[in-house]
Amino acid sequence: MAAGRAADLARFLQDNARWLVGGLVLCFASSFGQTFFIALFAEDLRLELGLSHGAWGSLYAAGTLASAAVFMALGKLADDVEPVRLVGYVFVGLALVAVAMANVTTAWMLGLVVFGLRLGGQAMMTHVAVTITARWFLATRGKALALVSMGHPLGEAVLPALAVLAIATFGWRGAWWAVAALLVLVLLPLSLTLLRRPRIPLGRPAAAGVAAASRGLGGRDWTRAEVVRHPLFWLLLPGFMVSPAFGTALLFQGAHLVAVKGWPIEAYALGFMAYAACSVVGSLLSGVLVDRVGAARLLPFYLVPLALSLALAGTVDRAAVVFVYLGLLGFGTGFGFALVAALWAELYGTAHLGAIRAIASGVGTFATAFGPGLTGLLLDQGVPIERQLVGLGGVTFLVCFAFALLAVHIRRLQRGLGPAPDRA
């Protein structure tokens, strides 16, 4: 049986390599707008521009909030614009922002750059990857999303060390010039080559090269207007804000936590290897389980790794815990990627998935601003980071119980589904 599954996976990878690798490249490129990467430059930026912890956190929060607001409008482009063209726009825009970061001289300019990095990298790059993958794969959606999401841990595994090396060699500004060159000269041509031809799921006729959608609750495709009037959407959304808010805060304050605990910075950098490895495991496990039992059944377990990570980071002083709490954080991040993306498609279909995800992901981006902003302000008020993390962990455990109740409600709604979608 194991040999048969391995053969099936090998065949799946062989048949779909171009689309899977193309999505993976997009997720990897999103790293340049992710908190873990930007935070590597935090001390240089604060010192050069004379920013306090609270000022930097607030500036980062403001840029992120602005990007979330704009993303809610731009996210619909994933439904309306040809994927390969949209990919080109996003790559060029992100490269231009990287050039701007290399030349930043004032706090207000830094705020604009943060806005651009968060919009082009963290928001749009990931959004395009998830939307086209969820639309192009039906029966194997969970597996495909899990494999595409490998671009995130790949970036988390290799980019921190490369960034530190680039900063030591060229300075922090030179490192951002290198980012711009990598985006335009390597990642853009690669992604355009891989994604120029859409994947058509078997049994799904498509017009103009666009795959038909799979349906959601009630056996139909929901519009964005219908989704925002559906109570379930608003019940789920606050819980989905927890991971981006609290996980981002934990990463954003990582350098400060290391200093307070007295841990070697080298141990923290190596901890991202554990983060990346566990993210891969979590994502693959989630992808398999989503295809087998559905995303709704996994909801109660989604935030457990994050809750444990926050609790350990706040209470344990031994340096070895870095590998444990970052490993748990990575596992939870990977596990949630395929789960959340697949859940929206299961509930509301894929015809308008770009517009629907734009709202949900935009709110999630708002949450990534909330975490760093709150923790930075509390630090300025004298609240120790350890105490903050313990409190955030407690809130996360409570949300796990709320998700367990919602999972039961979702299963009841899904019993009224129409005919199963065609398999592909």
Helices and strands as residue ranges (DSSP letters): H 2-29, G 30-33, H 35-38, G 39-41, H 42-49, H 53-74, H 77-80, H 83-102, H 107-117, I 118-125, H 126-136, H 141-148, H 151-182, I 183-187, H 188-195, G 217-219, H 224-228, H 231-240, H 242-242, I 243-247, H 248-252, H 254-261, H 265-293, G 296-301, H 304-315, H 321-348, H 353-380, H 385-414
